[in-house]
Amino acid sequence: MSTRMSVLGFGRLPSRLPSRLPSRLPALAASAALLVAGLAGPAVAAPSSTDPSSATAPAAAAPAVNLATNPGFEIPASSLADWGSVPGWRCSGGPAEAALTTAAPHSGTSALAVTPAGDESTGECVQTVSVQPGTTYTASAWVRGKFVFLGATGGTDRPTAPAWTESTNGGWQKLTTRFTAAAGATTVKLSVHGWYQQGPFAVDDVRVDGPAPAPATAAASVPTSDKVVFFTVDDGWQTTPEAEQVIAANKLPITAFPLPMAAANNPDYFRRVTAAPGSSIQNHSVSHTDLTTLSPAAQQVEICDARDSLTRLFGTAPTVFRPPYFAWNADTLQAAANCGMRTVLTADADFSWGASNVWHEGTLSPGDVVLMHWTDTLADDLRRALAAAQAAGLKPAGLASYLR
């Protein structure tokens, strides 16, 4: 094995790689030696002698499940997703390089086909996978082509050499690698890619097998005795200067739940209206679909792809998910957790479009979550909600800090 470090972040590169490499790669060779020692597996201590009478039975391990998003490339892209995107995946060359294909998949009806567009491209496609700290996972994928790689980076406890093949000789071949999430890590980056000037490759039936995160918590309000209420605003298609002025004048902490395409139309607006301390931008799915009509895999695509789009736009990954139409089921709670969401949040009051509905007895109470929407009535809706909160002796507060 060569001690050259991969430009893509993996621990070592195989010695049989084609010799023509980009000029930037040799500069990384000096640091590679520091990684080689870390690639060895940890020593395994011999079991100690214990008194059987004092031993306790180990807790049952959580069952291993496939945590990959759209692992078989069977889910089509939403009309509101990033144009040309592969659901669940982010490919470096975009639609010019990567697309779904129905030509001879390994299983099912489609696979991922990647054709690197130039000498400097490996056609890398990645996704973020939620993991449990200190836990070992097995990643695998079926690939077809020359010099195809599978690996995990960005949250592992040590540099992990990728699984790879020099050639699958025209057929499908399974790649498998194992990694352990670092202490404190909650995500890793799963990556598949080819190699420079080695032509197209295909990927299908990806797996990341290990224990799933605990399901997200469903909530309509926040349990607190603090005299606070939480203003949440959904969707994002109508962004008015009047609403922005009300938010700024009152320094309102706003929890925004924009759809990714709406947010991408005017990201600076959403940065401004969430500038007050305590504000945040959270997840509302890609396409505003009733998730209870979708399979668990499709729900995971809706939530994970929205997370990824909002993270790219605003630099912070959301941790709260608001299901469209407040429609959710047990699959939604697990899919949300698999995408890094800790809470699936509805509301217990609605002040949208001129309404003043509180869905419990009495007026607004501490911990209430108020629903509004980015519409042409939002400025008035905010004023009315603020007046209702003040009448109840409450003040708006930042939601995310109360849900940690």
N, C-alpha and C positions, 0 to 999 in steps of 0.2 A: 504494500500500500504506500502511496506517496504521502509525504507530510505537507503537501500544498493544501492550504485552506481554501475551501470553496467560497467564491464570491457571493454565494447565496446563503452563507451562514452555517453550513453544515461543518462537522468536525474535520473530516479528511476527504480527499478526492481519490478515486481509484487510479492506479498507475497506468491503466490501459486507455485512459481518455485520449482522444485525438489531440495531437500536439499543438495545433493552432489555437492559442488562447488569446483573449483580449489583453491589451497592454497593462491594464490595471491589476490583473491577477497576480503577477509576480511580487508586487509590493506587499501582498498579504502573507507571503511565505514565511517571513521572519517571525510572525506571531503564531504560526502553526505549531511550532515545537512546544509552545506553552500549553497547547491543547491536547497533545497526543497522550500525555500521562493521564489526563482526565477522562480519556475515552475508555479506559479499562473499567470493568465492572467493580463494584465495591466488594471487599472481602466479606465472606459470610462467616459469622462467628459460630463456633460449635455450641450446641444447646447446653445450658448449664444443668447441673443436677439439682432437682428440687424435691421437696417433700410432696408426694402425690396427694396427701391429705389436705395440703394447703393450696393446691393448684385450683385455679378457676377456669371454667371452660371459656375458650375464646369466643368473642362475638361472631355471629354469622356474617360472612362477607356479603356485601351487596352484590346482586347479580350483575354480570357484565352485559352491557347493551352497546349498540352502535351509536355513538355520539356525533358522527359526521352529519353535516347538513347536505341534503340532496345527494346522497352517496351513490345512487345509481343513475344520476342525471336524467331522471324521468319526469321532473317537474318543469313545466314550461315557464318562461319569464312572464311576469305580470306586465300589463300594458303601462303601468305606472312605475316600473322598475327602471334602473339606469339603462339607457338604450344599449342594446347589444350585450347585456350582461348574461352570464351563466348563473342561474339561481344558486345561491349558496356559496359561490366562488368569486374571487377577484383575480382576473388574469392580467398579467402585466402588459400584454399587447392588445388588450381589449378585443372587440369583435373582428379586428383585422387578423387576429391570430387564432382565437379560440371560439368554438361554437359547438352546439349539440349536433350530433350526427346520428342518423338511423342506419348507417352502413355497417353491417356486421358487428353489432355490439357484443360484449361478452355475455350479457344476459339482458332481459327486458327488451325495450324497444329503442333505446338510445344510449349513447356514450359521449364522452368529451373528446373532440378532435382538435388538436393544436398543431398549427404550422408556423414555427418561428419565422418572423418576417425578415430578419436580417442577420448579419454575421454576429452582432452583439446581443442577440436575444436567445434565451433558452426556452421561451414560452412558458414561464412559471405561472402556475395557478395556485392560489392559497385560500385558506379559510381559517377563521378563528374558532377554536374548539374550547368549550368550557370544561375544566378539569377540577379535580379535588387535589389540594396541595399534598405533596408527599406520596402520591399514588401512582402506581405503574400502569401503563396502558399499552396496548398492542395496536399498531396502525398497519393496515394492509391495503393493497389496491391491485387490481388486474390492469396490466399495461401492455401496449403493443408498440414496437418501434425499436430504435437504436439509442442506447445510452439514455435510459429513462430512470428518474430518481424519485424516491419518496422519503420524506423525512419530517421531523418536527423540531421547531426552534422557538425561542422567545419566551419560554416558561419552563424549560427542563432544568433538572438539577445539575446537569453537566452537558458539555457538547456531545451530541449524539450523531454517530456516523449514519448517513442515509442508507436505505436499501436501494440497490440499483441493478441494472442489467446492461450488459454490453449490446445484446441484441436478442429479440424474442423470435427471430427467424420467421417473421410474418404472422405468427400466432399470438395468443394471449399468454402472459406469464404473470404469476402472482409475486408481488414484492411484499415483504413483511419486515417491520422493525419495531422495537420496543423503546419506550422512554418513560422516565419518571418525572412527574411535575415537581418543581422546586417547592421548598417550604414557602408558603405565602402566595404562590402562583395560583391563579384561578383560570388562566387561559394559556394555550399554546397556539403557535401558527403551524398548521398542517400544510405541507407544500408538495406539489408534484411538478416536475419540470424535465425538459430534455437537455440537450447539450448543444454547444455552438456548432453550427453548420452540419448538423446530423439529420436534418429533415424532420418530417412530421411524426407525431406520436399520438396515441389514443389512451384514454384512461376510463375505467369503469369499475363499479362495485367497490367503492372505497369504504373502509371501516376504520373506526377508532373505538376499540373495544375496551370497556372498563366500567366502573360504577358511575352512574349518572348523578349529577347534583340533586339534592333534595328539591322537590317541587317548590315553585314560588308560592308566596303567601297571597291569598286573595283578600282584598280589603276595600271597603267603601268609605272608611274614615280612619283617622289616626287616633289610637288610644292615648290621650294626654289630658292632664288637668290644667295645662297652660291655657291662658285665655287667647287662643289663636285659632285661625281658620285658614284654609289653604285655597288659593285661587288657581285653577287649572284651565288652560285654553287649548282647544283641539283644532286639528286639521291644517289651517294655514293658507287657504286659497285667497282670502280677502284680507289684505294687510293695509290698514288705514292709518294715516298720520294722526287722526283724532285719538285712536286707541293708544298709540305710542305716547302722545302727549299726556293722557291721563295716567299712564303707567309711570312716566318720568316725573310728573308733577307730584305724585303721591309716593314715589319711591317704592312701588309695589313689587314685592317678590312674586314673580310669575313662574309657574311650572308649565312650560309649553310642551304640547304633544303634537308637533307638526308631522305631516306625511313627508317623507324624504323629498319627493319631487317638488312639493310646495315649498319646502325649506330651501331647496336648491335654486328656486326661482328668485329668491331674495334673502340670501343668508345674512347680509348685513342688518336687515331689519330685525331678524330673530336674535342676532347678537345684541342689538340695542335694547330690545324689549325684555331681554333677560339679563340686563346689566346690573340690576339692583342686587345687593347681597341676599343670598338664599334662593335666587332664581336658578332654574336649570332647564335643559332641553331633554325630553324623555321620548320614549318609543310609542308609536301609535300604529305600527305595521306599515307595510309597503303600499298596499292597495285599498285599505279600508274595507276589507271583506269580512263578512260574518265568519269568524274562524271556526265556529262549531259546524259549519258545512264542509270543512276541509279535513283531510287526513292529518295525523300527527306530523308526518314528514312535511306536508305543505304548510302547516302552521309554523313549523320551525323555520322554514324558508322565509315566510312573511316577517317573522320577528327578528331573525338573525340578519337578514339583508337590510332591514330598516336600521338596526343597530349599527351595521357597518357603514351605511351611507351617512348617518348622522355623526358618527365618529370621525369620518373623513372631513365632513363639513365644519364641525365645531371643536374637534380635538379632544372631546371627552365622551367616553362610552356611557350610554344611558343604563340605568339599573332598574327603572320603573317602566312597566308596560301597561298602557291603557287599551283594552280590547275594543275594537270598533263596535258600536251599538251596545256596549257593555255585555257582549255575548262571549262567554267562555265556558270551558268544561275542564275536566281533569287533564285532558291532553294539552290544553292551553297552559296550564300551570307547569307541566313538565317541559313543554317546548320553550316556554319563557325562561325557565331555569337553565335549560341547555344553551340558551343564548345569553346567559349572564344576568338575567333579570331576577331581582329578589322579590319584587312585589307586582302583582297584577291588580291594578287599581281602577275602581269605578268611581262613584261619587254618591253623596247623599243629599245634594242640593243642585238645582239647575237654574241658572240665571241667564240662559242663552235666549237670544231673539226676543227680548222684552219680558221673559218669564221671571218669576220669583218663587220658585217651587222648592220647599224644604220637605224632604221625604221622611220626616219623623215629626212627632208632636212638638209643637212650640216653634220658637224661632231658631236661628243658627246657634249651635252649641260648640263648645271647645272640641277641636279635632275634626270638625266637619270639612269635607272636601267639596268645593263648589265647582261645578261644570260650567264652562262657557266655550264659545267658539270664535275663531278669527272670522268675523263677519262685519258687515257695515253697521251693525248695531252694537259692536263690542264696546265702544267708548261709553255709551249709555248703560250697557250691561255692567261694566266695571263700576261705574258710579253707583248704581243701584245695589250691587253686591257689597261695595264698601260701606254704603249707608246702613245696610242691614247688619253687617258685622259690627259697626260702631254702636248701633242701637242695642246690640246684644252684649256690648262690653268686650268685644273681641277685636283683634288686629290681625291682618294678613301676615303669614310667616312663610319661610322657605320650607317646602315639603321634603326635599331629599334628605336634609339633615335629621328630620324626625323619623325617617324610615330606615336609618342605618342600624 
